[in-house]
Amino acid sequence: MATIQQQTPSRQPPKGRKDGGLSAESNVVLRNGREMPVLGLGSWMLTTHTAEAVMHAFELGYRMVDTSADYKTQPGIGKAVRLSQAPRESLFVSMKVEENEDGYEATVRNLKELKLEYADLVLIHRAPKTNVGEKVWRGLMRARDEGLARSIGVCSYKVAQLQALADQTGEMPAVHQLEWSPFGHSLDMLNFCRANEIVVQAYSPLTRGKRLTDERVAMIARKYGKTPAQVFLRWDLQHGVVPMPKAYREDHQRQNIDLFDFELEPVDMAALDALNEQFSALDKLEYL
Ligand SMILES: NC(=O)c1ccc[n+]([C@@H]2O[C@H](COP(=O)([O-])OP(=O)(O)OC[C@H]3O[C@@H](n4cnc5c(N)ncnc54)[C@H](OP(=O)(O)O)[C@@H]3O)[C@@H](O)[C@H]2O)c1
């Protein structure tokens, strides 16, 4: 990791481009009208010099960071947000509560650890085993209504669980965070989310490095003069999916935001779609 400068030049709040051309400053509009950057930084295992690494990412142009209490990165991320000279409203903090917690109390507790007044997005970390999480979701709705969370969502729900949650509470999630890569995804899930105005965020979008050396991806990467990781992330963007790659190394952080000067041709998008083997870098694709 390169030396991190504590002082960043003061920046104007980013303006989302509405002209259809994607840039690092582009936002997607959520179902509640709020905007979310098209790319974020994951923070699982980003436990070494977290604040410095996140500040460095902000300097490179990242505006969103994802965390969870169990990642142990909340204090460092909160510090980076507070130290950054970028206005708070130009940064986007995505955090999680556990499915067996009180959604409201857990949001309050995590914000205390972050030392932030609000989170831009609070997600239920995973679908509960025996119900759809109505109680925890109602806690998040309360946190949102009281201004502690700007938007709320879930992770790794099945289609039927999303539908049941909405039926029981009257509200669909704004964001669905899923394990998602060319090697493991579901276009049916994506279509359901699109139809219901749910934005998909991709977790483990680089397969934790486990599928980055595939020769079929390498061929596509060579065609565009990019790396396989950049091809994975660009494939997300062109599907309207918001990737959340974790990167500690500076060269990785740079690569993963250098996605806006090329466009995958339809033939390559189709070839990447066709790599799907329901691969999971963790255990299994929980949402299938
Ligand atoms: N909701 C959930 O249940 C859930 C579950 C898992 C993850 N997540 C979130 O999603 C984020 C991302 O997922 P992940 O951390 O599991 O895996 P990932 O982003 O797929 O992969 C991270 C790994 O890829 C490496 N890497 C990053 N950029 C690279 C590049 N350009 N070329 C080659 N290697 C590269 C990183 O190395 P360095 O770090 O050394 O640079 C790290 O080892 C997490 O950090 C977390 O915020 C959420």
The ligand as an SDF file (V2000), in Angstrom:
LIG
                    3D

 48 52  0  0  0  0  0  0  0  0999 V2000
  -23.2350   -9.8710    2.1070 N   0  0  0  0  0  0  0  0  0  0  0  0
  -22.4090  -10.8550    2.3270 C   0  0  0  0  0  0  0  0  0  0  0  0
  -22.7770  -11.8770    2.9070 O   0  0  0  0  0  0  0  0  0  0  0  0
  -21.0060  -10.7570    1.8230 C   0  0  0  0  0  0  0  0  0  0  0  0
  -20.2220  -11.9180    1.7390 C   0  0  0  0  0  0  0  0  0  0  0  0
  -18.9310  -11.7990    1.2620 C   0  0  0  0  0  0  0  0  0  0  0  0
  -18.4320  -10.5590    0.9020 C   0  0  0  0  0  0  0  0  0  0  0  0
  -19.1980   -9.4280    1.0230 N   0  0  0  0  0  0  0  0  0  0  0  0
  -18.6690   -8.0870    0.6660 C   0  0  0  0  0  0  0  0  0  0  0  0
  -18.1920   -8.1130   -0.6790 O   0  0  0  0  0  0  0  0  0  0  0  0
  -16.8250   -7.6850   -0.6810 C   0  0  0  0  0  0  0  0  0  0  0  0
  -16.0400   -8.3210   -1.8120 C   0  0  0  0  0  0  0  0  0  0  0  0
  -16.0320   -9.7280   -1.7200 O   0  0  0  0  0  0  0  0  0  0  0  0
  -14.7700  -10.5910   -1.2190 P   0  0  0  0  0  0  0  0  0  0  0  0
  -13.9010   -9.7630   -0.3480 O   0  0  0  0  0  0  0  0  0  0  0  0
  -15.3360  -11.8300   -0.6500 O   0  0  0  0  0  0  0  0  0  0  0  0
  -14.0150  -11.0170   -2.5570 O   0  0  0  0  0  0  0  0  0  0  0  0
  -13.5440  -10.3480   -3.9350 P   0  0  0  0  0  0  0  0  0  0  0  0
  -13.7960   -8.8970   -3.9380 O   0  0  0  0  0  0  0  0  0  0  0  0
  -14.1330  -11.1780   -5.0110 O   0  0  0  0  0  0  0  0  0  0  0  0
  -11.9950  -10.6480   -3.9380 O   0  0  0  0  0  0  0  0  0  0  0  0
  -11.0800  -10.0070   -3.0910 C   0  0  0  0  0  0  0  0  0  0  0  0
   -9.7000  -10.5720   -3.3920 C   0  0  0  0  0  0  0  0  0  0  0  0
   -9.3420  -10.2460   -4.7530 O   0  0  0  0  0  0  0  0  0  0  0  0
   -8.0940   -9.5730   -4.7470 C   0  0  0  0  0  0  0  0  0  0  0  0
   -8.1440   -8.5690   -5.8060 N   0  0  0  0  0  0  0  0  0  0  0  0
   -8.7470   -7.3620   -5.7660 C   0  0  0  0  0  0  0  0  0  0  0  0
   -8.5830   -6.7080   -6.9300 N   0  0  0  0  0  0  0  0  0  0  0  0
   -7.8600   -7.5100   -7.7280 C   0  0  0  0  0  0  0  0  0  0  0  0
   -7.3750   -7.3730   -9.0410 C   0  0  0  0  0  0  0  0  0  0  0  0
   -7.6130   -6.2850   -9.7800 N   0  0  0  0  0  0  0  0  0  0  0  0
   -6.6480   -8.4050   -9.5630 N   0  0  0  0  0  0  0  0  0  0  0  0
   -6.4040   -9.5180   -8.8380 C   0  0  0  0  0  0  0  0  0  0  0  0
   -6.8520   -9.7000   -7.5720 N   0  0  0  0  0  0  0  0  0  0  0  0
   -7.5870   -8.7090   -7.0250 C   0  0  0  0  0  0  0  0  0  0  0  0
   -7.9600   -8.9540   -3.3820 C   0  0  0  0  0  0  0  0  0  0  0  0
   -6.5850   -8.7870   -3.0800 O   0  0  0  0  0  0  0  0  0  0  0  0
   -6.0030   -7.5580   -2.1550 P   0  0  0  0  0  0  0  0  0  0  0  0
   -7.0160   -7.2920   -1.1060 O   0  0  0  0  0  0  0  0  0  0  0  0
   -4.7240   -8.1130   -1.6470 O   0  0  0  0  0  0  0  0  0  0  0  0
   -5.7700   -6.3670   -3.0310 O   0  0  0  0  0  0  0  0  0  0  0  0
   -8.6160  -10.0100   -2.5110 C   0  0  0  0  0  0  0  0  0  0  0  0
   -7.7190  -11.0610   -2.2430 O   0  0  0  0  0  0  0  0  0  0  0  0
  -16.3390   -8.0840    0.7070 C   0  0  0  0  0  0  0  0  0  0  0  0
  -15.0960   -7.5020    1.0110 O   0  0  0  0  0  0  0  0  0  0  0  0
  -17.4960   -7.6500    1.5350 C   0  0  0  0  0  0  0  0  0  0  0  0
  -17.4840   -6.2320    1.7050 O   0  0  0  0  0  0  0  0  0  0  0  0
  -20.4810   -9.5220    1.4680 C   0  0  0  0  0  0  0  0  0  0  0  0
  1  2  1  0
  2  3  2  0
  2  4  1  0
  4  5  1  0
  4 48  2  0
  5  6  2  0
  6  7  1  0
  7  8  2  0
  8  9  1  0
  8 48  1  0
  9 10  1  0
  9 46  1  0
 10 11  1  0
 11 12  1  0
 11 44  1  0
 12 13  1  0
 13 14  1  0
 14 15  2  0
 14 16  1  0
 14 17  1  0
 17 18  1  0
 18 19  2  0
 18 20  1  0
 18 21  1  0
 21 22  1  0
 22 23  1  0
 23 24  1  0
 23 42  1  0
 24 25  1  0
 25 26  1  0
 25 36  1  0
 26 27  1  0
 26 35  1  0
 27 28  2  0
 28 29  1  0
 29 30  1  0
 29 35  2  0
 30 31  1  0
 30 32  2  0
 32 33  1  0
 33 34  2  0
 34 35  1  0
 36 37  1  0
 36 42  1  0
 37 38  1  0
 38 39  2  0
 38 40  1  0
 38 41  1  0
 42 43  1  0
 44 45  1  0
 44 46  1  0
 46 47  1  0
M  CHG  2   8   1  16  -1
M  END
$$$$
